[in-house]
Amino acid sequence: ASTSEKDAAVRLWQLTDGGRDAKHLHTCKQQARSLSALLSSPVLGGRVLAGGCFPEDVVTVWNSDRVESLRAGEQLEADKSIGVRGRHMEMHALLVLEERRLLTGDDEGTVSKWDVETGAEELRLQEHALAVRSLALLDASTVASGSVDTSIRIWDVRAQRGSAAVLEGQSDAVMSMAGVEAANRLLLSAGERTLKVWDLRMLKMLRELDGKAPAVVCGGSRRQPLLLSSSVDLPHAVLGWELKGWQRKFIINAHSSDVLDLEHEDSLVYSIAPDAIKIWQLAD
């Protein structure tokens, strides 16, 4: 697992006891003044990626598998930087695709696809008018990008062309999204700080859920997928929603301060707040 703080350092952790405990392994430092996005993925092996702000508006890549071989006091050096130096665009959103490809969304409304191995930019899509704050994987080749311009665009990232569809109707910035591949047609987005469910086949909003959420993620198992969200009404809690019927299933009073972000990996969910980063095991 990896975390970041206001000092722009990335801290690597080893989860133990089935995710119930964590041991700090190493702190990676970079030149950026702060971090705008952070992710790790099994697709990338042991790599951790962090998007930085000025003066280093690039994605820095570290190989966390090398931590164990470091000598005392030795710093883990970055493998590479992904981005165009001198092109000062803060990367707000990161998404890993198959075949070690990385998708980024930046503050000028650009969605780019990169080869993680070579650092080459393979595709640049420029249709949003303002910053892209969220990317969601819908299936192996289809992604959604959500922007401060209030639109959600659907892309075939294997095609060398523009967006296949546009979802409009929000009156405020789209800040967080999650795709539900099992449903094959639903996108869950947190625009206007409310939870909305979209039918991607009909390109139509189906419903708004009874709760406000600046952060949203899908977790659980394939047999029992769940929608998890933070909440403006219950800012210290993590809410769980059933995907059939869209009823609230549980509330976890997780923190003593506001939940800022949620991430998931398999059946583990990470809730991130100023007071702590907590790891939750979801039951089948």
C-alpha positions as CSV (number, residue, x, y, z in Angstrom):
1,A,0.0,0.0,0.0
2,S,1.1,3.6,-0.6
3,T,0.1,6.9,1.0
4,S,1.0,10.5,0.7
5,E,0.9,13.7,2.8
6,K,1.2,17.4,2.4
7,D,5.1,17.2,2.3
8,A,4.8,15.5,-1.1
9,A,6.5,12.4,0.2
10,V,5.1,8.9,-0.7
11,R,5.1,6.4,2.1
12,L,5.2,2.7,1.3
13,W,3.5,0.2,3.7
14,Q,3.5,-3.5,4.0
15,L,0.1,-4.9,5.0
16,T,0.2,-7.7,7.6
17,D,-2.3,-9.9,9.4
18,G,-4.7,-10.0,6.4
19,G,-4.7,-6.2,6.2
20,R,-5.4,-5.6,9.9
21,D,-2.0,-4.0,10.4
22,A,0.6,-2.2,8.4
23,K,4.4,-1.7,8.7
24,H,6.1,1.4,7.3
25,L,8.7,0.3,4.8
26,H,10.1,3.4,3.2
27,T,9.5,7.1,2.3
28,C,10.0,8.2,-1.3
29,K,10.7,11.8,-1.9
30,Q,10.3,13.9,-5.1
31,Q,10.8,17.4,-6.3
32,A,7.1,18.4,-6.5
33,R,5.7,20.7,-3.9
34,S,2.6,18.5,-3.4
35,L,0.9,15.5,-4.8
36,S,-2.2,15.6,-6.9
37,A,-2.8,11.9,-7.5
38,L,-1.4,8.5,-6.2
39,L,-1.9,4.9,-7.2
40,S,-0.4,1.4,-7.3
41,S,-1.8,-1.5,-9.3
42,P,-1.1,-5.3,-9.6
43,V,-0.9,-4.6,-13.4
44,L,2.3,-2.6,-12.7
45,G,4.0,-5.2,-10.6
46,G,5.7,-3.4,-7.7
47,R,5.4,0.0,-9.2
48,V,3.9,3.0,-7.4
49,L,2.9,6.1,-9.4
50,A,2.5,9.7,-8.0
51,G,1.3,12.8,-9.9
52,G,3.1,15.9,-8.8
53,C,2.4,19.6,-8.8
54,F,4.6,22.5,-10.0
55,P,7.6,22.5,-10.5
56,E,7.5,18.8,-11.4
57,D,4.2,18.3,-13.3
58,V,5.0,14.7,-14.1
59,V,4.0,11.3,-12.9
60,T,6.9,9.8,-10.9
61,V,7.3,6.0,-10.9
62,W,9.0,4.0,-8.2
63,N,9.6,0.2,-8.0
64,S,8.6,-0.8,-4.4
65,D,10.0,-4.3,-4.9
66,R,13.5,-2.8,-4.5
67,V,12.9,-1.5,-1.0
68,E,14.0,-4.7,0.7
69,S,17.5,-4.5,-0.9
70,L,18.1,-0.9,0.2
71,R,20.9,-0.3,2.8
72,A,20.2,1.7,5.9
73,G,19.6,5.3,5.1
74,E,19.6,4.7,1.3
75,Q,16.9,6.5,-0.7
76,L,14.8,4.6,-3.2
77,E,15.4,6.3,-6.5
78,A,12.6,6.8,-9.0
79,D,12.5,4.5,-12.0
80,K,11.3,7.2,-14.4
81,S,9.1,10.2,-14.9
82,I,6.1,10.1,-17.2
83,G,5.0,13.4,-18.8
84,V,6.3,16.3,-20.9
85,R,8.7,18.5,-18.9
86,G,7.9,22.2,-19.4
87,R,4.3,21.3,-20.1
88,H,3.0,22.5,-16.7
89,M,-0.2,20.6,-16.3
90,E,-1.1,19.2,-12.9
91,M,-2.3,15.6,-13.3
92,H,-5.4,15.1,-11.1
93,A,-6.5,11.6,-12.2
94,L,-4.5,8.4,-12.8
95,L,-5.9,5.1,-14.2
96,V,-4.0,1.9,-15.1
97,L,-5.1,0.0,-18.2
98,E,-4.1,-3.4,-19.4
99,E,-0.6,-4.0,-21.1
100,R,1.0,-1.5,-18.6
101,R,-0.7,1.6,-20.1
102,L,-1.5,4.6,-17.9
103,L,-4.3,7.1,-18.4
104,T,-4.0,10.6,-17.0
105,G,-6.3,13.6,-16.7
106,D,-4.9,17.0,-16.2
107,D,-5.9,20.6,-15.3
108,E,-6.2,21.7,-18.9
109,G,-8.9,19.1,-19.7
110,T,-6.6,16.7,-21.5
111,V,-6.8,12.9,-21.2
112,S,-3.5,11.2,-22.2
113,K,-2.5,7.5,-22.6
114,W,1.1,6.6,-21.8
115,D,3.4,3.6,-22.1
116,V,4.6,3.0,-18.5
117,E,7.7,1.2,-19.7
118,T,9.0,3.8,-22.2
119,G,7.2,6.9,-20.9
120,A,5.9,7.7,-24.4
121,E,2.6,9.5,-24.8
122,E,0.6,7.3,-27.2
123,L,-2.7,9.3,-27.3
124,R,-3.8,12.7,-26.4
125,L,-7.5,13.5,-26.2
126,Q,-8.6,17.2,-25.7
127,E,-12.3,17.7,-25.5
128,H,-13.0,18.8,-22.0
129,A,-13.0,22.6,-21.4
130,L,-11.7,22.5,-17.9
131,A,-9.7,20.1,-15.6
132,V,-10.3,16.4,-15.6
133,R,-10.7,15.3,-12.0
134,S,-11.7,11.7,-12.3
135,L,-11.2,8.7,-14.6
136,A,-13.2,5.4,-14.3
137,L,-12.7,2.1,-16.1
138,L,-15.9,0.7,-17.6
139,D,-14.4,-2.3,-19.4
140,A,-11.1,-3.4,-20.9
141,S,-11.1,-0.7,-23.5
142,T,-13.7,1.9,-22.4
143,V,-13.2,4.6,-19.8
144,A,-15.1,7.7,-18.6
145,S,-13.6,11.0,-17.7
146,G,-15.3,13.5,-15.5
147,S,-14.4,17.2,-15.6
148,V,-14.9,20.5,-13.8
149,D,-16.7,21.6,-16.9
150,T,-19.6,19.3,-15.6
151,S,-19.4,16.8,-18.5
152,I,-18.6,13.1,-18.5
153,R,-17.1,11.7,-21.7
154,I,-16.9,8.1,-22.7
155,W,-13.8,7.0,-24.6
156,D,-12.6,3.9,-26.5
157,V,-8.9,4.1,-25.5
158,R,-7.9,1.7,-28.3
159,A,-9.3,4.0,-31.0
160,Q,-7.3,7.0,-32.2
161,R,-10.3,9.3,-32.1
162,G,-12.5,11.5,-30.0
163,S,-15.1,10.6,-27.3
164,A,-17.8,8.1,-28.2
165,A,-20.5,9.7,-26.1
166,V,-21.1,12.6,-23.7
167,L,-23.2,12.5,-20.5
168,E,-24.5,16.0,-19.6
169,G,-27.0,17.3,-17.1
170,Q,-24.8,18.0,-14.1
171,S,-24.8,21.6,-12.9
172,D,-21.5,21.3,-11.0
173,A,-18.1,19.8,-11.3
174,V,-17.7,16.0,-11.6
175,M,-15.2,15.2,-8.8
176,S,-15.3,11.4,-8.4
177,M,-16.6,8.4,-10.4
178,A,-16.7,4.6,-10.4
179,G,-17.5,2.2,-13.2
180,V,-19.5,-1.0,-12.5
181,E,-18.4,-3.5,-15.1
182,A,-20.6,-6.3,-13.8
183,A,-23.7,-4.3,-14.6
184,N,-22.3,-3.5,-18.1
185,R,-24.2,-0.3,-18.4
186,L,-24.0,1.6,-15.2
187,L,-21.7,4.4,-14.2
188,L,-21.8,5.9,-10.7
189,S,-20.6,9.4,-10.4
190,A,-20.3,12.0,-7.7
191,G,-21.2,15.2,-9.4
192,E,-22.8,18.1,-7.6
193,R,-21.7,16.3,-4.4
194,T,-24.6,13.9,-4.9
195,L,-24.6,10.2,-6.0
196,K,-26.0,9.7,-9.5
197,V,-26.5,6.4,-11.4
198,W,-26.2,6.5,-15.2
199,D,-27.3,3.9,-17.7
200,L,-24.5,3.9,-20.3
201,R,-26.5,2.0,-22.8
202,M,-29.3,4.6,-22.9
203,L,-27.0,7.5,-22.0
204,K,-29.5,8.4,-19.4
205,M,-29.4,9.2,-15.7
206,L,-31.5,6.6,-13.8
207,R,-31.6,8.0,-10.3
208,E,-30.0,10.0,-7.5
209,L,-29.2,8.1,-4.3
210,D,-30.3,9.4,-0.9
211,G,-27.0,10.8,0.2
212,K,-24.4,13.4,-0.7
213,A,-20.9,12.1,-1.5
214,P,-17.7,13.9,-2.6
215,A,-15.8,10.6,-2.9
216,V,-17.1,7.3,-4.4
217,V,-15.6,3.9,-5.2
218,C,-16.8,0.4,-6.0
219,G,-15.5,-2.5,-3.9
220,G,-16.6,-5.8,-2.5
221,S,-16.4,-9.1,-4.3
222,R,-17.5,-10.1,-7.8
223,R,-20.3,-12.0,-6.2
224,Q,-21.3,-9.1,-4.1
225,P,-20.1,-5.8,-5.5
226,L,-20.7,-2.7,-3.4
227,L,-20.7,1.0,-3.9
228,L,-18.9,2.8,-1.1
229,S,-19.0,6.6,-0.6
230,S,-18.1,9.3,1.8
231,S,-20.8,11.7,2.8
232,V,-21.3,15.4,3.3
233,D,-24.1,14.7,5.7
234,L,-22.0,12.2,7.6
235,P,-18.5,13.5,6.8
236,H,-16.6,11.1,9.1
237,A,-18.3,8.0,7.9
238,V,-18.0,5.4,5.0
239,L,-21.3,4.4,3.5
240,G,-22.0,1.1,1.8
241,W,-24.7,0.7,-0.9
242,E,-26.2,-2.4,-2.6
243,L,-26.0,-2.3,-6.4
244,K,-29.4,-4.1,-6.6
245,G,-32.0,-1.7,-5.4
246,W,-29.5,0.9,-4.5
247,Q,-30.3,0.8,-0.8
248,R,-27.9,1.9,1.9
249,K,-26.5,-1.3,3.4
250,F,-24.2,0.0,6.2
251,I,-22.5,3.0,7.8
252,I,-19.0,2.8,9.2
253,N,-18.2,5.6,11.7
254,A,-14.6,5.5,10.4
255,H,-12.8,8.7,11.4
256,S,-12.8,11.7,13.7
257,S,-12.3,14.0,10.7
258,D,-13.7,14.2,7.2
259,V,-13.2,11.3,4.8
260,L,-11.3,12.8,1.8
261,D,-10.8,9.8,-0.4
262,L,-11.6,6.1,-0.8
263,E,-9.6,3.4,-2.6
264,H,-10.0,-0.3,-2.9
265,E,-8.0,-3.4,-3.9
266,D,-9.7,-6.8,-4.0
267,S,-11.7,-6.9,-0.8
268,L,-9.7,-4.2,1.0
269,V,-11.0,-0.6,1.2
270,Y,-8.8,2.3,2.2
271,S,-10.5,5.3,3.9
272,I,-8.3,8.4,3.9
273,A,-8.7,11.3,6.3
274,P,-6.5,13.9,8.0
275,D,-6.6,11.9,11.3
276,A,-5.6,8.5,9.8
277,I,-5.6,6.1,6.9
278,K,-7.7,3.0,7.7
279,I,-8.0,-0.3,6.0
280,W,-11.2,-2.2,6.0
281,Q,-11.8,-5.9,5.1
282,L,-15.1,-6.4,3.2
283,A,-17.0,-9.6,3.9
284,D,-18.3,-11.7,1.0
